[in-house]
């Protein structure tokens, strides 16, 4: 503002679409190899720094990977960037360790089998070089500590071979005027010398040939130890866990309840949300499967019966059907790094919400619009109940989610962006890529509530123009917190890509 003249900043062009390249794969299947059910990956999570990655599988195992490309330079990536050290390499990881987190159980009171499958993994704050994480199956949450332990072994007995007799005993000492036999522990069979006590005897001039074993640390071993077990707090299957920013508490949620825990207290939790009706037949009145997001402020009330904000998209008139609530049910939400935006995933779309604007999503990205004519078939084979995860890039400029045929999609979320890339979980992610002409975003409301819908595909084919395969689905993926790198799980294989 200068002399009454308003200076309008030039609009910032959206970033160019990224070109994704294959980085690594762990657990790659050979052609025709049958995948074991217990080996299928069911959870994936980067830690806050991006230096570690954890996966969980249906066999109850947790596998940890660590980043290696920054260690080759002798310092952390953040330190190297501060020194303007040229870093052109993409993130690379290696296998670190694995441990059995959960075992199959049987609830005799309810005659219910409890699977060992890992539903969610969440990293906690590190301390003293140890890694901490939470893992959960349908009923039990566990708090794990993974730490390096040095393995100490006897490397040398420190014996003078010329004077060793029998079982490591010393026959004589060259410094002694009158040679006497000494035992291996330094004692003397002659008890005529003065002694400090009845158990330990020393000659007057000391023991010149005392021999002790030499202990050395040859290697280190990673040890995973379960620190806490949080059980018997959920009547229904645990869908998600999330640790809080205070580093001391976390929440767990099933279909009808949300509990608040302290990491140090495993036998007590606080129920903060309970939508279970007195009569379960009245459950439809409490349905939360309408695609709504409730933002709760624990500073206002310990019992969160009422929400601070409600984010919900109005249902267009005349579009309601049997499948409406099923496909609108939210399977995953993620907060952006700055805390302002929320990304939600339902069966058909990705939606980006601004917490300052609850009238509707800022952007809507079409993921499965091409499946709308197939909803009856999807319901018959239960695919309509698949729970796809979503993720945001560290800079908040892009979002990603999975689909069928081992595909995942990356969308640009900045204003004016038309980026909508479809990739395949394989060594050549662009192999089946079909280039669609970029088109301007179509605004569906006023400029204030900028709603963008992108990525709609032609019906009958998948996002790459090929026939879709419901048996191969990419449900789990995670975006590196600071790099343009994505890790995704296709059956038992972990694929990593960079741009």
Protein Blocks (a to p, Z undefined) as FASTA:
>chain_A
ZZhiacdddddddddddddddfbdehiacehiacdfklpcfbdcddfkopaccdddfkop
acddddfklmmnopafklmmmnopacfbdcddddfbdcdfbdcdddfklopacdfbdfbd
cddddeehiacdddddfkbccddddddddddddfbgoiafklgghjhiafbdfkbmbdcd
ddfkopafblkbccfblmbccdfkopfkbccdddddfbdcdddddfbdcehkbfbdcfbd
cddfkopaccdddfkbccdddfklmkbccdfbdcbdfblklmmmmccklopacdddfklp
mblfbcfbdcdddddehiacfklmmmmpcfbdcddfkomaccdddfkbccdddfkbckbc
fbdcdfklmmmmmmmmmmmnommmpccdddddfkopaccdddehhiacdddfbehiacdc
dddddfblmlmgccddddddddfbdfklccddehiacehiafkopacdfkbccfbccddf
kbccddddehjaccdddZZ
